Amino acid sequence: MEPINLDPRYSTSDVPGKCVKCLAEQELSNCLLELLREVGGDKDLVQRFETLVSFLKSPESQKLRAESERCLSEGKEVTVRICFVDGKPKYELKIKE
């Protein structure tokens, strides 16, 4: 499965931003729509859906959300990366200076 990258942003007068939770929920909705259109089910799509649900339910998501918002308030760009390593979900925050 391809890693899922969520790029939270603050809202400005020109560009609406979204937090990590909102981006994950949006990605989950998109994934669900794709699953409903699929005939026979796509294993990668199902795993992506389950990974997003797992992320949203995990206590780690709240920590990453708080940390990403702190970094954004300092003017840094961040990406939350969600992937599977050894059959387990792995969440990491990447900070771009």
Secondary structure, 3 states (H helix, E strand, C coil): CCCEEECCCCCCCCCCCCCHHHHHHHHHHHHHHHHHHCCCCCHHHHHHHHHHHHHHHCHHHHHHHHHHHHHHHCCCEEEEEEEEECCEEEEEEEEEC
